[in-house]
Amino acid sequence: MTKFVTIYGIRNCDTMKKARAWLDGRKIGYGFHDYKTQGIDRGRLESWAREVGWETLLNRAGTTFKKLPEAEREGMTEKKALALMLAQPSMIKRPVLEVEGKVTIGFKTEVYEKIFGRR
């Protein structure tokens, strides 16, 4: 049975390249959404935040977040984090993998193997 798969992220991100190579190597079909060029809609971002938590979704390790003034990084709330991620999608951790409505953040081989099985 074919699963409906979409991977969200930024085309040139190293982690994205690893995740896409893993999927390609196992001949798993997927749609790719580059949220740096295509953006991300509020409803989808809010849905992800409900499922995995906004803290998991916010990429605090990235340069875009680190370049924020100290005052903006402190006292982060869900509302503030979602606004930042909508304005600057580079602040969303990647990849975001949607498989039949379930969301996984980041790329780890063992997690993908659990989702798709070993191939």
N, C-alpha and C positions, 0 to 999 in steps of 0.2 A: 504494500500500500504506500502510495506517495504522500509525503507530508508536505504541507504548505510552509515554506521557509522564506523568511526575509531577514537579511542582515543589514543593520544600520551602522553607519560610521563615516569615516573619512578615508577616501581612496588611498592616500599615501601613508597612512599610519602603519607602522611596523606590525602592531598587534593585529590590525585588520588584515594585513597581507598574510600573516600566519593563519588566521581563521579561514580566510577565503581559500588559501592553498590546501588546508585540511579538508574543507568541503569539496573542492575541485578534485583532490586526490582520491576521494571516495565516491566521486561521480554523484554527489548530492546536489540536486538542482536547487537554486535559490534566486530570489530577487535581491538586488543590491540598491540601497537607498543611501546616497551620499548626503548627509545632512549639512555638510559645509556648503555645498552648492545648491541643494534642493530645499534646505531648511527643514524644520520639523514643526508639526502643528501642535498647538497647545493641548488639544484633547489626547493625542497619543502620548505626549510627554507626561501629562497628569496621570494617565492610565499606567504608564510604566512606574511612576513614583508610587502609586497606590499598591502596585504589585510587589516591587522590590525595595521601596523606601527611597526617598529623595537623597538621603545620605549616601546610599550605594550608587546612585545614578550620577551624582556630582563628582567630576574628575578634579579633585583637589591637588593631585600630583602634577597636573599639566601646567605648561608655561602660561597659558591664558589665565588660569585661576591665580597663579603665583604673581602675575603682573598687576593684579587688582590692588588698589590701595588697602593698606592694613585695616582701615575702618570698614571697608566693604566686606572683607573676609571674616571679620569678627562678628559674632552674634548672628550667624547664618540661620535663617529660618526657611521653611519649605517654600513660602511665597517668594522670598528673595532669591533662593536657589533656582526655582523654576523660571523666574524672570531673567536671571542671568543666562541660564541654559537656552532659553528661547532666543535671547538677543545674540548669544555667542555659542552656537552649537558645539564648538570645540571643547566646551566645558562639560559635555556629556561623555561619560566613560564609554569606551568602545572595546569591542563591538557590542552592540545590542542585538541579540538574536531572538527573533520571534518564530516559534514553531507551534503552529496550530493554536495561537492565542496565548501561549506561555512565553514568558520573557526570561532570558538569561543574559547577565552582564559580564563582559570580559571573555577571554579565551583561555580555557584550560582543556588540554586533550582529554583528560579523564571525564570532565563534565560533558563534553561533546560526545564522547563514546557512550555515556549513559543515555543521552538523548537519542542518538542515532544507532547505537549498537556498534560493535566492532566490525570493521569491514576490511 
